[in-house]
Amino acid sequence: MTLLSGSIQPPLLTLLSSTSSPSLSPLFFARTDPSSSSSIIATLPDDDSRNPSDSSETELVPRIESKGSIVHDVVHVQSPSMTDTYIQAGCSLTDFKRRVQKGKAREGALIQPLGVELHWLGMQLKTLGRREMSFEIGLLDSRGREGVVRCSSFKKSPTIHPHRNPPLVHLPLTLPKASPSQLTQWSHVPLNLPSLIALFQTPPRPQTHASDEESNGSAPRKKRKVADLPSGGFGSVTYLRVYANCRVRRIWFSAEGEKTIEAMGRGVRDEWGLYAAET
């Protein structure tokens, strides 16, 4: 029922590389807000502040080139409404089963849960000026119970929402802000996925925030028993969604995080490097 079911997964698996052609592989789909001309998903040089089209109504943000741009093309995701514009690979197992039951999808459909079993997620990204950003990842525990972990730069403290389907853990995401002393706004975000499973059983207890309800696009679900929440061992990743407003250089999974990159040798280490543009 997943894209990688029964496959042998290498220790390093790239999900997105902005220098590939196309930057967004067939694993991804992109969604923009048709009501806003400023909702944009495009591939462009990181040091390029020009518009991605000839239309005078669309403008990239930030309008001033940020310090520490890199020489590579990047995937640019922007929108006035953060949750209306995003790129996504895979899909929620919960949503996929629901579509199958309603006859709106079939098990061989293109958009399926990923089924990535590697324990580390790595991302190279930066925010667009002072705009907030968010990303989320769908996880299965070893018994097939699904949960979603969302990381947002506007969050001040973690919250747990066990009554959603699938349940949600919403975490603060701290990224560097523009400052005179800062060399670059680019960040490497590593996540140890097995450690996230335990968060569904950890205080703080559920809190309801309007931003959480709106950003998920659905109302709270009926109450769910704590025993039904993900726990124990890590199973796999079902999907990854990156919301506006950010630029993305690379997204990958690995068996042991940075140890995997180091073990691959200098060629891989150089390829994974972020190189500054000439000024």
N, C-alpha and C positions, 0 to 999 in steps of 0.2 A: 504493500500500500504506500510505500515511499519510493522516491527516485533511486535511492542507493540500496534498497533492500537486497540482501544477499551478495553484495559486491565487496571486494577487498579494497579497503580505503587506505591510501598512502599516508605516511606520517605528516605530509604537508599538502593541503588541498586549498587552492586559490578559488575563491568565490567571485571576486571582482578585481580586475586590474585595469586601471584607467588608461593604460598605454596599449592595451590589446585592441583588436579591431573585430567586432565593435566593443566599446568599453563595457556595455551591459550585455552579457551573454544571454542566450535564450532561456537561461534559468531565471532571469529577472523580468519583471514587468514594471512599468513606470506609470504613475498616476499623477496628473496635474489637475488644477482647478479650472474648468473651462470658463468660469465667470470672471477670472482675473488674468489680465495680460501680463502680470508680474509673476505668475506661477510658471516657473521655468525649470526644466531638466535638460541639461546640455553638457557636452564634452568640449572643453576648451583649455588653453594653456593657463596655468595658475596665475601667471603674471599678466594676463590679458583682462583688462577692464572694459573692453568693448562690448557692445550688445551682441547676443548670439544670433540676431536676425537683422534685417534691414528696417524693421518696424521701429519708428521713433517712440512708440508707446511702451516698449519694453526696455528696461534698464537693469543691469546687473547690480547687485549689492555685494560688498560695499563699493561705492563709487570711487573711492580712493584706494589705490593698490596697497595691500597690507605688506608689512615688513616680513622678510623671510619667505618670499614666494619660492616655489620649487620649479625646476625646469620641465617637469612632466606635464602632460595633459592630465586633467582631473575631471571628475563628474561633479557638476555644479547643480545643486538642488535648492531652489529658493521659492518662497511664497509668503505673502502677507499672513495667510492662515496656515500655520505649521502643519496641522494634521491633514490638510486636504491635498498635500503634495508629498509624494514619497516614492522610493524604489523598494522593491521587495523580491526576494528569492524564496521559493517554496510557499507553503500555506499551512495554516493551522490544521492539525489532524481533526480537531473538533469540528471546524467548519467544513472540511473535506467530507467527513462522514455525513454531516447534515445535508450537503449538496447531493451526495450519492443517494441518500434516503428519499430526497425529494425529486430524484430523477434529473437533476440539473448538472450532474457530472458523472463520470464513469472512472473506474479505477485506473484505466490506461490514459486518462487525460493528462495534458502537458503539465498543468499546475497541480503539483502534488506536494506533500510534505517531503522535506529534503532527506531525512534519515542519516544525517552526518553524525558519526559516533565519536569523533575526535574530541578531546577534552578541553582544548583551548580555542578561543576566538581572538583574533587580532584585527584591529582596524586602524587605518591611518586617515585622519580627518581633521578638519578645522571648521570653526564657526564662521558665519558671514557677518563680520563686524560685531555689533552688539546684539544681534538677533539670537533668540534662543533656538535650541535644536533638541532632538530626541531620537532614540532608536529603541527597538524592542526585538526580543528573540524568544521564539517558542521552544519549549523544552519538554521532553518526555522523561519520566523517571524509569527505572528498570522494570516497573510493572505496567508501563504504558499510560500512566496518568499525566495529563498535559497541564502545563502552567506557562505563563508569559512573564518575562522580566523586562520591564521598560526602564530606560535610563534617560533622564531629562535634565537639561542644564538649569531649568527654572525651579526644580524641586529643592526644598530646603531640608527635608527630612524624609526617611523612608516610610512608606505606607504599604499595607497588605490588604487586598480586596478578595477574600476567599469565596464570596458569594457570586462572583462572575463566572462565566463559563466560556473559556477556561479561566481559572483564577489568575489574579494579577499581583505581582510585586512591583512597586514603583520606587525607583531609587534615584537619589541625586547624582548628577553627572557634573564633575568639576573639570572644566577645560580652561586653558590659559586665555585671559582677556588681553586685548591690545594695550600696550603700555610702552613708554619710551625706552625702558630697559630690556624689553622682551626681544629675543632674537627672531622668533617665529611663532605663529599661532598654530602651526601643525602639531598634532599630538598622536602618539601611539597609544591606543586603548587596548590593553590585554584583559581578557576575562577568563577566569577559571570556571568552566561550566559546571562541574560537579559541585562546587561550593555554592552555586546559586540555588540548587535544589533544596538545601537546608533552610533557605530563607522563608519558604512557605510554611515552615513549622516554628518560626522564630518571631517573638515580639519585635516591634510594636504591633498591637492587635489592630483589627480593621479600622480604617478611618475613611470617611467619604468626603471627597473634594469635588467641586464642580468641574475643575479642570480635568480630573481623572475621568469623569463620566463623559464629558464632551470629547476628549481626545480619543476615546475608544469607540465613539459613535453608537453606543448602545446603552440601554438602561440596566440597572443592577439586576442580577439573576436571583432566583429563589435561593434560600439558605442552603448551604452545602456543609456536610459534616467535615470536621477537620481530618478524619481518617481518609477522606476522598482526595485530599490535597496531595500534590507530589511530595515524596519523601524517600529517604534511602538513597540508592544508587542512581547515577546518571545513565539515561538510556540513549537519547539522540536529540538532535536539533530538528525541529519541524520547519521553521521559517525564520527569516531575518528581514526586518523592515527598517529602513533609514528614512526618517522624516526630514523636511526642510527645518532649519536653514543651515546648510553645510556644504563643504566640498569633500569629496572622497577620493583618495589615491588607491587604496587597496583594502580588500577584506579577505581574510583567510582563516582556515582552521588548521590546527596542528596538534600533534600527540602530546608534546611536552612544552609548549610555549616557546620561549626564546632558546631553550636548549635544542629544540628541533632545528631552528634556523642556524644556530652555531654549528651543529653537527653536519649540516649540508655543505659546508665549505665556503670559501671566499666568494665564489660566483653567485651563490644564492644570497649571501650576506650583502653583496654589492647591489644585487637586484632589488632587495628589500629596503635599501637605503633611501633616504630623502635628501636629494641634493639641491642646494640653494641655487637660485637663478643669479646670473651676473647682474651687477648694478652699476 
